[in-house]
Amino acid sequence: MVYTFNIDDSTEKGQAILNLLKSFGMLEKGNPDIDIPIWQKEEVQRRIEELDKDPQSGINFNQSMDRLGAKYGL
């Protein structure tokens, strides 16, 4: 059985839980069953760099959803 938890690693308790899980060899980051293509990783990196250069070029979630809705008639 596999469980997935969200642990806040910015807190002392979160760090303690993560250290405990690491000591038992029970900690994995991400999903090893998902193979992300190289092109997609490169595209994400390109977009991050673009946003770092011009933070005002980004849009928020609601703006993204509005654009998708308008484009696809949702």
PyMOL Python script that loads the backbone (N, CA, C, O; Angstrom):
from pymol import cmd

cmd.read_pdbstr("""\
ATOM      1  N   MET A   1       0.847  -1.174   0.000  1.00  0.00           N
ATOM      2  CA  MET A   1       0.000   0.000   0.000  1.00  0.00           C
ATOM      3  C   MET A   1       0.895   1.240   0.000  1.00  0.00           C
ATOM      4  O   MET A   1       1.904   1.287   0.703  1.00  0.00           O
ATOM      5  N   VAL A   2       0.515   2.235  -0.790  1.00  0.00           N
ATOM      6  CA  VAL A   2       1.279   3.466  -0.894  1.00  0.00           C
ATOM      7  C   VAL A   2       0.408   4.618  -0.423  1.00  0.00           C
ATOM      8  O   VAL A   2      -0.752   4.739  -0.818  1.00  0.00           O
ATOM      9  N   TYR A   3       0.980   5.461   0.426  1.00  0.00           N
ATOM     10  CA  TYR A   3       0.290   6.653   0.911  1.00  0.00           C
ATOM     11  C   TYR A   3       1.039   7.889   0.439  1.00  0.00           C
ATOM     12  O   TYR A   3       2.265   7.882   0.323  1.00  0.00           O
ATOM     13  N   THR A   4       0.293   8.944   0.171  1.00  0.00           N
ATOM     14  CA  THR A   4       0.897  10.215  -0.210  1.00  0.00           C
ATOM     15  C   THR A   4       0.485  11.256   0.821  1.00  0.00           C
ATOM     16  O   THR A   4      -0.695  11.390   1.144  1.00  0.00           O
ATOM     17  N   PHE A   5       1.469  11.993   1.335  1.00  0.00           N
ATOM     18  CA  PHE A   5       1.219  13.025   2.334  1.00  0.00           C
ATOM     19  C   PHE A   5       1.854  14.329   1.887  1.00  0.00           C
ATOM     20  O   PHE A   5       2.876  14.327   1.201  1.00  0.00           O
ATOM     21  N   ASN A   6       1.256  15.430   2.273  1.00  0.00           N
ATOM     22  CA  ASN A   6       1.861  16.745   2.100  1.00  0.00           C
ATOM     23  C   ASN A   6       2.401  17.160   3.457  1.00  0.00           C
ATOM     24  O   ASN A   6       1.642  17.316   4.413  1.00  0.00           O
ATOM     25  N   ILE A   7       3.712  17.337   3.541  1.00  0.00           N
ATOM     26  CA  ILE A   7       4.364  17.697   4.797  1.00  0.00           C
ATOM     27  C   ILE A   7       5.028  19.053   4.623  1.00  0.00           C
ATOM     28  O   ILE A   7       5.810  19.258   3.694  1.00  0.00           O
ATOM     29  N   ASP A   8       4.713  19.970   5.515  1.00  0.00           N
ATOM     30  CA  ASP A   8       5.288  21.318   5.469  1.00  0.00           C
ATOM     31  C   ASP A   8       6.711  21.256   6.008  1.00  0.00           C
ATOM     32  O   ASP A   8       6.920  21.176   7.218  1.00  0.00           O
ATOM     33  N   ASP A   9       7.691  21.294   5.103  1.00  0.00           N
ATOM     34  CA  ASP A   9       9.078  21.148   5.532  1.00  0.00           C
ATOM     35  C   ASP A   9       9.677  22.456   6.054  1.00  0.00           C
ATOM     36  O   ASP A   9      10.864  22.508   6.376  1.00  0.00           O
ATOM     37  N   SER A  10       8.867  23.502   6.136  1.00  0.00           N
ATOM     38  CA  SER A  10       9.359  24.767   6.690  1.00  0.00           C
ATOM     39  C   SER A  10       9.174  24.828   8.211  1.00  0.00           C
ATOM     40  O   SER A  10       9.587  25.794   8.853  1.00  0.00           O
ATOM     41  N   THR A  11       8.552  23.793   8.779  1.00  0.00           N
ATOM     42  CA  THR A  11       8.349  23.775  10.228  1.00  0.00           C
ATOM     43  C   THR A  11       9.269  22.742  10.881  1.00  0.00           C
ATOM     44  O   THR A  11       9.759  21.821  10.227  1.00  0.00           O
ATOM     45  N   GLU A  12       9.483  22.914  12.149  1.00  0.00           N
ATOM     46  CA  GLU A  12      10.329  21.972  12.896  1.00  0.00           C
ATOM     47  C   GLU A  12       9.701  20.583  12.929  1.00  0.00           C
ATOM     48  O   GLU A  12      10.396  19.578  12.775  1.00  0.00           O
ATOM     49  N   LYS A  13       8.391  20.529  13.130  1.00  0.00           N
ATOM     50  CA  LYS A  13       7.697  19.233  13.162  1.00  0.00           C
ATOM     51  C   LYS A  13       7.763  18.547  11.790  1.00  0.00           C
ATOM     52  O   LYS A  13       7.974  17.338  11.702  1.00  0.00           O
ATOM     53  N   GLY A  14       7.583  19.325  10.737  1.00  0.00           N
ATOM     54  CA  GLY A  14       7.666  18.766   9.393  1.00  0.00           C
ATOM     55  C   GLY A  14       9.035  18.185   9.114  1.00  0.00           C
ATOM     56  O   GLY A  14       9.143  17.099   8.546  1.00  0.00           O
ATOM     57  N   GLN A  15      10.084  18.894   9.507  1.00  0.00           N
ATOM     58  CA  GLN A  15      11.449  18.404   9.326  1.00  0.00           C
ATOM     59  C   GLN A  15      11.674  17.120  10.124  1.00  0.00           C
ATOM     60  O   GLN A  15      12.329  16.195   9.645  1.00  0.00           O
ATOM     61  N   ALA A  16      11.131  17.064  11.337  1.00  0.00           N
ATOM     62  CA  ALA A  16      11.285  15.870  12.171  1.00  0.00           C
ATOM     63  C   ALA A  16      10.624  14.661  11.517  1.00  0.00           C
ATOM     64  O   ALA A  16      11.185  13.565  11.518  1.00  0.00           O
ATOM     65  N   ILE A  17       9.437  14.863  10.960  1.00  0.00           N
ATOM     66  CA  ILE A  17       8.735  13.761  10.284  1.00  0.00           C
ATOM     67  C   ILE A  17       9.524  13.297   9.066  1.00  0.00           C
ATOM     68  O   ILE A  17       9.677  12.097   8.841  1.00  0.00           O
ATOM     69  N   LEU A  18      10.026  14.250   8.279  1.00  0.00           N
ATOM     70  CA  LEU A  18      10.808  13.891   7.093  1.00  0.00           C
ATOM     71  C   LEU A  18      12.077  13.128   7.465  1.00  0.00           C
ATOM     72  O   LEU A  18      12.432  12.146   6.813  1.00  0.00           O
ATOM     73  N   ASN A  19      12.751  13.580   8.508  1.00  0.00           N
ATOM     74  CA  ASN A  19      13.963  12.885   8.960  1.00  0.00           C
ATOM     75  C   ASN A  19      13.651  11.467   9.430  1.00  0.00           C
ATOM     76  O   ASN A  19      14.419  10.543   9.166  1.00  0.00           O
ATOM     77  N   LEU A  20      12.533  11.292  10.120  1.00  0.00           N
ATOM     78  CA  LEU A  20      12.134   9.961  10.574  1.00  0.00           C
ATOM     79  C   LEU A  20      11.866   9.041   9.385  1.00  0.00           C
ATOM     80  O   LEU A  20      12.333   7.903   9.352  1.00  0.00           O
ATOM     81  N   LEU A  21      11.109   9.546   8.412  1.00  0.00           N
ATOM     82  CA  LEU A  21      10.814   8.740   7.228  1.00  0.00           C
ATOM     83  C   LEU A  21      12.088   8.397   6.449  1.00  0.00           C
ATOM     84  O   LEU A  21      12.237   7.279   5.955  1.00  0.00           O
ATOM     85  N   LYS A  22      13.008   9.368   6.343  1.00  0.00           N
ATOM     86  CA  LYS A  22      14.285   9.108   5.676  1.00  0.00           C
ATOM     87  C   LYS A  22      15.064   8.017   6.390  1.00  0.00           C
ATOM     88  O   LYS A  22      15.676   7.164   5.747  1.00  0.00           O
ATOM     89  N   SER A  23      15.043   8.042   7.718  1.00  0.00           N
ATOM     90  CA  SER A  23      15.816   7.053   8.477  1.00  0.00           C
ATOM     91  C   SER A  23      15.301   5.638   8.258  1.00  0.00           C
ATOM     92  O   SER A  23      16.050   4.674   8.411  1.00  0.00           O
ATOM     93  N   PHE A  24      14.027   5.506   7.902  1.00  0.00           N
ATOM     94  CA  PHE A  24      13.460   4.194   7.608  1.00  0.00           C
ATOM     95  C   PHE A  24      13.534   3.857   6.118  1.00  0.00           C
ATOM     96  O   PHE A  24      13.095   2.784   5.703  1.00  0.00           O
ATOM     97  N   GLY A  25      14.085   4.766   5.316  1.00  0.00           N
ATOM     98  CA  GLY A  25      14.156   4.541   3.869  1.00  0.00           C
ATOM     99  C   GLY A  25      12.796   4.560   3.217  1.00  0.00           C
ATOM    100  O   GLY A  25      12.573   3.878   2.216  1.00  0.00           O
ATOM    101  N   MET A  26      11.889   5.327   3.769  1.00  0.00           N
ATOM    102  CA  MET A  26      10.507   5.331   3.293  1.00  0.00           C
ATOM    103  C   MET A  26      10.118   6.611   2.554  1.00  0.00           C
ATOM    104  O   MET A  26       8.932   6.874   2.353  1.00  0.00           O
ATOM    105  N   LEU A  27      11.093   7.397   2.156  1.00  0.00           N
ATOM    106  CA  LEU A  27      10.759   8.689   1.582  1.00  0.00           C
ATOM    107  C   LEU A  27      11.153   8.751   0.115  1.00  0.00           C
ATOM    108  O   LEU A  27      12.301   8.493  -0.245  1.00  0.00           O
ATOM    109  N   GLU A  28      10.187   9.095  -0.724  1.00  0.00           N
ATOM    110  CA  GLU A  28      10.425   9.297  -2.142  1.00  0.00           C
ATOM    111  C   GLU A  28       9.830  10.633  -2.513  1.00  0.00           C
ATOM    112  O   GLU A  28       8.759  10.999  -2.029  1.00  0.00           O
ATOM    113  N   LYS A  29      10.515  11.362  -3.364  1.00  0.00           N
ATOM    114  CA  LYS A  29       9.964  12.604  -3.891  1.00  0.00           C
ATOM    115  C   LYS A  29       9.375  12.325  -5.252  1.00  0.00           C
ATOM    116  O   LYS A  29       9.979  11.631  -6.070  1.00  0.00           O
ATOM    117  N   GLY A  30       8.212  12.857  -5.493  1.00  0.00           N
ATOM    118  CA  GLY A  30       7.596  12.718  -6.803  1.00  0.00           C
ATOM    119  C   GLY A  30       7.052  11.323  -7.042  1.00  0.00           C
ATOM    120  O   GLY A  30       6.993  10.496  -6.132  1.00  0.00           O
ATOM    121  N   ASN A  31       6.667  11.084  -8.253  1.00  0.00           N
ATOM    122  CA  ASN A  31       6.102   9.804  -8.650  1.00  0.00           C
ATOM    123  C   ASN A  31       7.054   9.147  -9.649  1.00  0.00           C
ATOM    124  O   ASN A  31       7.149   9.593 -10.793  1.00  0.00           O
ATOM    125  N   PRO A  32       7.758   8.096  -9.233  1.00  0.00           N
ATOM    126  CA  PRO A  32       8.724   7.458 -10.131  1.00  0.00           C
ATOM    127  C   PRO A  32       8.080   6.786 -11.338  1.00  0.00           C
ATOM    128  O   PRO A  32       8.772   6.443 -12.296  1.00  0.00           O
ATOM    129  N   ASP A  33       6.755   6.592 -11.302  1.00  0.00           N
ATOM    130  CA  ASP A  33       6.064   5.949 -12.421  1.00  0.00           C
ATOM    131  C   ASP A  33       5.772   6.915 -13.566  1.00  0.00           C
ATOM    132  O   ASP A  33       5.353   6.493 -14.644  1.00  0.00           O
ATOM    133  N   ILE A  34       5.994   8.212 -13.334  1.00  0.00           N
ATOM    134  CA  ILE A  34       5.723   9.208 -14.361  1.00  0.00           C
ATOM    135  C   ILE A  34       7.027   9.580 -15.045  1.00  0.00           C
ATOM    136  O   ILE A  34       7.962  10.061 -14.405  1.00  0.00           O
ATOM    137  N   ASP A  35       7.078   9.354 -16.337  1.00  0.00           N
ATOM    138  CA  ASP A  35       8.265   9.679 -17.119  1.00  0.00           C
ATOM    139  C   ASP A  35       8.000  10.990 -17.855  1.00  0.00           C
ATOM    140  O   ASP A  35       7.222  11.026 -18.808  1.00  0.00           O
ATOM    141  N   ILE A  36       8.646  12.060 -17.412  1.00  0.00           N
ATOM    142  CA  ILE A  36       8.447  13.367 -18.025  1.00  0.00           C
ATOM    143  C   ILE A  36       9.442  13.511 -19.173  1.00  0.00           C
ATOM    144  O   ILE A  36      10.649  13.385 -18.966  1.00  0.00           O
ATOM    145  N   PRO A  37       8.943  13.774 -20.383  1.00  0.00           N
ATOM    146  CA  PRO A  37       9.833  13.885 -21.545  1.00  0.00           C
ATOM    147  C   PRO A  37      10.826  15.040 -21.390  1.00  0.00           C
ATOM    148  O   PRO A  37      10.531  16.048 -20.748  1.00  0.00           O
ATOM    149  N   ILE A  38      11.991  14.877 -21.983  1.00  0.00           N
ATOM    150  CA  ILE A  38      13.038  15.892 -21.932  1.00  0.00           C
ATOM    151  C   ILE A  38      12.529  17.227 -22.485  1.00  0.00           C
ATOM    152  O   ILE A  38      12.798  18.278 -21.904  1.00  0.00           O
ATOM    153  N   TRP A  39      11.798  17.192 -23.599  1.00  0.00           N
ATOM    154  CA  TRP A  39      11.318  18.435 -24.208  1.00  0.00           C
ATOM    155  C   TRP A  39      10.453  19.211 -23.240  1.00  0.00           C
ATOM    156  O   TRP A  39      10.491  20.442 -23.219  1.00  0.00           O
ATOM    157  N   GLN A  40       9.662  18.497 -22.427  1.00  0.00           N
ATOM    158  CA  GLN A  40       8.768  19.177 -21.489  1.00  0.00           C
ATOM    159  C   GLN A  40       9.568  19.812 -20.353  1.00  0.00           C
ATOM    160  O   GLN A  40       9.258  20.924 -19.925  1.00  0.00           O
ATOM    161  N   LYS A  41      10.592  19.117 -19.864  1.00  0.00           N
ATOM    162  CA  LYS A  41      11.454  19.673 -18.827  1.00  0.00           C
ATOM    163  C   LYS A  41      12.163  20.920 -19.341  1.00  0.00           C
ATOM    164  O   LYS A  41      12.286  21.914 -18.624  1.00  0.00           O
ATOM    165  N   GLU A  42      12.632  20.861 -20.598  1.00  0.00           N
ATOM    166  CA  GLU A  42      13.314  22.009 -21.199  1.00  0.00           C
ATOM    167  C   GLU A  42      12.366  23.192 -21.371  1.00  0.00           C
ATOM    168  O   GLU A  42      12.754  24.340 -21.155  1.00  0.00           O
ATOM    169  N   GLU A  43      11.129  22.912 -21.758  1.00  0.00           N
ATOM    170  CA  GLU A  43      10.142  23.980 -21.932  1.00  0.00           C
ATOM    171  C   GLU A  43       9.816  24.648 -20.598  1.00  0.00           C
ATOM    172  O   GLU A  43       9.694  25.870 -20.527  1.00  0.00           O
ATOM    173  N   VAL A  44       9.678  23.857 -19.558  1.00  0.00           N
ATOM    174  CA  VAL A  44       9.431  24.423 -18.229  1.00  0.00           C
ATOM    175  C   VAL A  44      10.604  25.305 -17.805  1.00  0.00           C
ATOM    176  O   VAL A  44      10.401  26.403 -17.286  1.00  0.00           O
ATOM    177  N   GLN A  45      11.815  24.834 -18.021  1.00  0.00           N
ATOM    178  CA  GLN A  45      12.998  25.619 -17.673  1.00  0.00           C
ATOM    179  C   GLN A  45      13.034  26.922 -18.467  1.00  0.00           C
ATOM    180  O   GLN A  45      13.361  27.971 -17.911  1.00  0.00           O
ATOM    181  N   ARG A  46      12.702  26.870 -19.760  1.00  0.00           N
ATOM    182  CA  ARG A  46      12.675  28.071 -20.593  1.00  0.00           C
ATOM    183  C   ARG A  46      11.663  29.082 -20.053  1.00  0.00           C
ATOM    184  O   ARG A  46      11.942  30.279 -19.982  1.00  0.00           O
ATOM    185  N   ARG A  47      10.493  28.587 -19.676  1.00  0.00           N
ATOM    186  CA  ARG A  47       9.449  29.482 -19.162  1.00  0.00           C
ATOM    187  C   ARG A  47       9.843  30.089 -17.819  1.00  0.00           C
ATOM    188  O   ARG A  47       9.555  31.257 -17.558  1.00  0.00           O
ATOM    189  N   ILE A  48      10.491  29.315 -16.977  1.00  0.00           N
ATOM    190  CA  ILE A  48      10.961  29.838 -15.683  1.00  0.00           C
ATOM    191  C   ILE A  48      11.975  30.951 -15.919  1.00  0.00           C
ATOM    192  O   ILE A  48      11.903  32.005 -15.287  1.00  0.00           O
ATOM    193  N   GLU A  49      12.916  30.717 -16.824  1.00  0.00           N
ATOM    194  CA  GLU A  49      13.933  31.728 -17.129  1.00  0.00           C
ATOM    195  C   GLU A  49      13.294  32.988 -17.708  1.00  0.00           C
ATOM    196  O   GLU A  49      13.703  34.103 -17.384  1.00  0.00           O
ATOM    197  N   GLU A  50      12.298  32.807 -18.560  1.00  0.00           N
ATOM    198  CA  GLU A  50      11.594  33.944 -19.156  1.00  0.00           C
ATOM    199  C   GLU A  50      10.880  34.755 -18.075  1.00  0.00           C
ATOM    200  O   GLU A  50      10.907  35.985 -18.091  1.00  0.00           O
ATOM    201  N   LEU A  51      10.249  34.062 -17.149  1.00  0.00           N
ATOM    202  CA  LEU A  51       9.545  34.736 -16.060  1.00  0.00           C
ATOM    203  C   LEU A  51      10.521  35.432 -15.112  1.00  0.00           C
ATOM    204  O   LEU A  51      10.222  36.509 -14.596  1.00  0.00           O
ATOM    205  N   ASP A  52      11.681  34.825 -14.882  1.00  0.00           N
ATOM    206  CA  ASP A  52      12.707  35.467 -14.048  1.00  0.00           C
ATOM    207  C   ASP A  52      13.181  36.779 -14.669  1.00  0.00           C
ATOM    208  O   ASP A  52      13.422  37.757 -13.961  1.00  0.00           O
ATOM    209  N   LYS A  53      13.313  36.792 -16.001  1.00  0.00           N
ATOM    210  CA  LYS A  53      13.771  38.002 -16.706  1.00  0.00           C
ATOM    211  C   LYS A  53      12.716  39.103 -16.675  1.00  0.00           C
ATOM    212  O   LYS A  53      13.046  40.283 -16.562  1.00  0.00           O
ATOM    213  N   ASP A  54      11.441  38.710 -16.776  1.00  0.00           N
ATOM    214  CA  ASP A  54      10.345  39.684 -16.839  1.00  0.00           C
ATOM    215  C   ASP A  54       9.156  39.171 -16.018  1.00  0.00           C
ATOM    216  O   ASP A  54       8.222  38.593 -16.573  1.00  0.00           O
ATOM    217  N   PRO A  55       9.190  39.381 -14.701  1.00  0.00           N
ATOM    218  CA  PRO A  55       8.120  38.871 -13.831  1.00  0.00           C
ATOM    219  C   PRO A  55       6.727  39.386 -14.205  1.00  0.00           C
ATOM    220  O   PRO A  55       5.731  38.712 -13.945  1.00  0.00           O
ATOM    221  N   GLN A  56       6.650  40.561 -14.805  1.00  0.00           N
ATOM    222  CA  GLN A  56       5.351  41.121 -15.183  1.00  0.00           C
ATOM    223  C   GLN A  56       4.720  40.402 -16.373  1.00  0.00           C
ATOM    224  O   GLN A  56       3.549  40.619 -16.681  1.00  0.00           O
ATOM    225  N   SER A  57       5.498  39.544 -17.045  1.00  0.00           N
ATOM    226  CA  SER A  57       4.972  38.835 -18.211  1.00  0.00           C
ATOM    227  C   SER A  57       4.071  37.662 -17.810  1.00  0.00           C
ATOM    228  O   SER A  57       3.326  37.136 -18.636  1.00  0.00           O
ATOM    229  N   GLY A  58       4.140  37.267 -16.564  1.00  0.00           N
ATOM    230  CA  GLY A  58       3.334  36.137 -16.106  1.00  0.00           C
ATOM    231  C   GLY A  58       1.890  36.519 -15.854  1.00  0.00           C
ATOM    232  O   GLY A  58       1.575  37.689 -15.639  1.00  0.00           O
ATOM    233  N   ILE A  59       1.017  35.528 -15.880  1.00  0.00           N
ATOM    234  CA  ILE A  59      -0.390  35.754 -15.550  1.00  0.00           C
ATOM    235  C   ILE A  59      -0.772  34.791 -14.436  1.00  0.00           C
ATOM    236  O   ILE A  59      -0.140  33.749 -14.261  1.00  0.00           O
ATOM    237  N   ASN A  60      -1.810  35.145 -13.683  1.00  0.00           N
ATOM    238  CA  ASN A  60      -2.215  34.295 -12.569  1.00  0.00           C
ATOM    239  C   ASN A  60      -3.175  33.192 -13.036  1.00  0.00           C
ATOM    240  O   ASN A  60      -3.559  33.139 -14.205  1.00  0.00           O
ATOM    241  N   PHE A  61      -3.546  32.334 -12.118  1.00  0.00           N
ATOM    242  CA  PHE A  61      -4.394  31.181 -12.431  1.00  0.00           C
ATOM    243  C   PHE A  61      -5.728  31.609 -13.042  1.00  0.00           C
ATOM    244  O   PHE A  61      -6.166  31.040 -14.043  1.00  0.00           O
ATOM    245  N   ASN A  62      -6.368  32.603 -12.444  1.00  0.00           N
ATOM    246  CA  ASN A  62      -7.677  33.035 -12.945  1.00  0.00           C
ATOM    247  C   ASN A  62      -7.581  33.587 -14.361  1.00  0.00           C
ATOM    248  O   ASN A  62      -8.459  33.336 -15.186  1.00  0.00           O
ATOM    249  N   GLN A  63      -6.520  34.337 -14.645  1.00  0.00           N
ATOM    250  CA  GLN A  63      -6.330  34.840 -16.001  1.00  0.00           C
ATOM    251  C   GLN A  63      -6.116  33.682 -16.975  1.00  0.00           C
ATOM    252  O   GLN A  63      -6.636  33.701 -18.091  1.00  0.00           O
ATOM    253  N   SER A  64      -5.362  32.692 -16.557  1.00  0.00           N
ATOM    254  CA  SER A  64      -5.145  31.508 -17.403  1.00  0.00           C
ATOM    255  C   SER A  64      -6.462  30.806 -17.708  1.00  0.00           C
ATOM    256  O   SER A  64      -6.730  30.438 -18.852  1.00  0.00           O
ATOM    257  N   MET A  65      -7.273  30.624 -16.685  1.00  0.00           N
ATOM    258  CA  MET A  65      -8.556  29.945 -16.871  1.00  0.00           C
ATOM    259  C   MET A  65      -9.477  30.759 -17.778  1.00  0.00           C
ATOM    260  O   MET A  65     -10.194  30.194 -18.604  1.00  0.00           O
ATOM    261  N   ASP A  66      -9.459  32.090 -17.625  1.00  0.00           N
ATOM    262  CA  ASP A  66     -10.270  32.943 -18.491  1.00  0.00           C
ATOM    263  C   ASP A  66      -9.843  32.807 -19.951  1.00  0.00           C
ATOM    264  O   ASP A  66     -10.686  32.724 -20.844  1.00  0.00           O
ATOM    265  N   ARG A  67      -8.537  32.785 -20.190  1.00  0.00           N
ATOM    266  CA  ARG A  67      -8.026  32.641 -21.562  1.00  0.00           C
ATOM    267  C   ARG A  67      -8.426  31.291 -22.155  1.00  0.00           C
ATOM    268  O   ARG A  67      -8.849  31.213 -23.308  1.00  0.00           O
ATOM    269  N   LEU A  68      -8.287  30.230 -21.359  1.00  0.00           N
ATOM    270  CA  LEU A  68      -8.685  28.902 -21.846  1.00  0.00           C
ATOM    271  C   LEU A  68     -10.169  28.840 -22.138  1.00  0.00           C
ATOM    272  O   LEU A  68     -10.598  28.272 -23.141  1.00  0.00           O
ATOM    273  N   GLY A  69     -10.952  29.439 -21.239  1.00  0.00           N
ATOM    274  CA  GLY A  69     -12.399  29.470 -21.455  1.00  0.00           C
ATOM    275  C   GLY A  69     -12.784  30.190 -22.726  1.00  0.00           C
ATOM    276  O   GLY A  69     -13.650  29.735 -23.473  1.00  0.00           O
ATOM    277  N   ALA A  70     -12.133  31.324 -22.970  1.00  0.00           N
ATOM    278  CA  ALA A  70     -12.418  32.099 -24.171  1.00  0.00           C
ATOM    279  C   ALA A  70     -11.965  31.342 -25.432  1.00  0.00           C
ATOM    280  O   ALA A  70     -12.655  31.338 -26.451  1.00  0.00           O
ATOM    281  N   LYS A  71     -10.814  30.715 -25.339  1.00  0.00           N
ATOM    282  CA  LYS A  71     -10.275  29.996 -26.508  1.00  0.00           C
ATOM    283  C   LYS A  71     -11.109  28.783 -26.881  1.00  0.00           C
ATOM    284  O   LYS A  71     -11.337  28.517 -28.062  1.00  0.00           O
ATOM    285  N   TYR A  72     -11.566  28.041 -25.866  1.00  0.00           N
ATOM    286  CA  TYR A  72     -12.268  26.781 -26.122  1.00  0.00           C
ATOM    287  C   TYR A  72     -13.755  26.848 -25.849  1.00  0.00           C
ATOM    288  O   TYR A  72     -14.436  25.823 -25.875  1.00  0.00           O
ATOM    289  N   GLY A  73     -14.274  28.051 -25.585  1.00  0.00           N
ATOM    290  CA  GLY A  73     -15.710  28.208 -25.373  1.00  0.00           C
ATOM    291  C   GLY A  73     -16.227  27.496 -24.140  1.00  0.00           C
ATOM    292  O   GLY A  73     -17.312  26.914 -24.156  1.00  0.00           O
ATOM    293  N   LEU A  74     -15.450  27.543 -23.078  1.00  0.00           N
ATOM    294  CA  LEU A  74     -15.845  26.865 -21.833  1.00  0.00           C
ATOM    295  C   LEU A  74     -16.582  27.807 -20.899  1.00  0.00           C
ATOM    296  O   LEU A  74     -16.986  27.403 -19.808  1.00  0.00           O
TER     297      LEU A  74
END
""", "prot")
cmd.dss("prot")
cmd.show_as("cartoon", "prot")
cmd.util.cbc("prot")
cmd.orient("prot")
